[in-house]
Amino acid sequence: MLFASGFGSRRARRNLASAFVGEVAAVLRAIERNPLLHEGGERLVDANAAEECVAEMPHVVIYEANAGHLDLFNAPLPRELTYFYTRVSALAERLHALATPSDLSDHTRAEYVHLAQADAHRAMELGDELLRHLRPLVSHHQPDTISRA
């Protein structure tokens, strides 16, 4: 086992939780700032505008590098983390599909944008919930000081 002592395990859990807080906050900020994912985003249905929106989604390196260490957290946090990152991955794939030139009609592309907006809304909800669960792991004394603001 990588973290044999209780002290090392607590420190590793806190450090990993802190890294996840930063990454989740970065993903949420990218979603918030993505013009395609806001009301009226269907006006940006051409592939060039969508391609710029895909570039704004951050790569989730913390999760990818530490998926094997989710057992440091008590249930249901590992499941929630995995679900959040799966949803974010699906959103990025949907944005990538929108950015790929195709023979889709503008109406179909607009429908895809609406689906991406629904995915983004759900990812935002999941991310906010994750931040609420991660806060006490990072700071026992002042968990309210951790926010994505």
Secondary structure, DSSP 4 states (H G I P E B T S, - for coil): ----SHHHHHHHHHHHHHHHHHHHHHHHHHHHH-GGGSTTGGGG-SHHHHHHHHHTSPP-HHHHHHGGGGGGSPTTHHHHHHHHHHHHHHHHHHHHHHHS-----HHHHHHHHHHHHHHHHHHHHHHHHHHHHHHHHH-SS-GGG----
